Amino acid sequence: MVTLTAPYIAGFLAFRETPFLLEALQRLKKNQPTLLPQVVFVDGNGLFHYRGEATDRTKILDFLFLLER
């Protein structure tokens, strides 16, 4: 369970929730790297909506994982 500290702003949901997902993936990578998923499914509109949460989250995660390499 996490406590969201940022307010809800329409169109910016991914920016509010992605840090918690990233933190969970980083802990998993550190503690159980064999369990790190190759795919993360996101319930969001993605490319079907110009502010699609899945698209924003994918861009954020791609960028942050590139920084870790």
C-alpha positions in Angstrom: 0.0 0.0 0.0 1.3 3.5 -0.9 0.1 6.9 0.0 -0.1 9.3 -2.9 1.2 12.7 -2.0 0.6 14.5 -5.3 -2.9 15.8 -6.2 -4.9 14.3 -9.0 -4.5 16.3 -12.1 -6.3 15.1 -15.2 -3.9 13.9 -17.9 -0.9 13.6 -15.4 -1.9 10.3 -13.6 1.3 8.5 -14.8 3.5 11.2 -13.3 1.7 10.8 -9.9 1.8 7.0 -9.8 4.9 5.9 -11.8 7.5 6.7 -9.0 5.9 4.0 -6.8 6.0 1.4 -9.7 9.6 2.3 -10.4 10.5 2.0 -6.7 8.9 -1.5 -6.5 10.7 -2.6 -9.7 14.0 -1.3 -8.4 13.6 -3.2 -5.1 12.7 -6.3 -7.0 15.7 -5.9 -9.2 18.0 -5.6 -6.1 16.4 -8.3 -3.9 15.1 -10.9 -6.5 16.5 -10.1 -9.9 15.3 -13.4 -11.4 11.7 -12.3 -10.7 12.0 -8.9 -12.5 9.3 -8.9 -15.2 10.1 -8.5 -18.9 6.7 -6.9 -19.5 4.6 -4.5 -17.3 0.9 -4.2 -18.1 -0.7 -0.9 -17.5 -4.4 -0.2 -17.4 -4.6 3.0 -19.4 -5.6 4.4 -22.7 -2.1 4.5 -24.2 -2.0 5.5 -27.9 -5.8 5.7 -28.1 -5.9 8.9 -26.1 -3.5 11.8 -26.6 -2.9 11.9 -22.9 -2.8 8.2 -22.5 -1.4 7.1 -19.1 0.2 3.9 -20.5 2.1 5.9 -23.1 3.3 8.4 -20.5 4.3 5.7 -18.1 6.2 3.8 -20.8 8.2 6.9 -21.8 9.1 7.5 -18.2 10.1 3.9 -17.5 12.1 3.6 -20.7 14.0 6.8 -19.9 14.8 5.8 -16.3 15.8 2.3 -17.2 18.2 3.7 -19.8 19.8 5.8 -17.2 20.5 2.8 -15.0 22.4 0.8 -17.7 
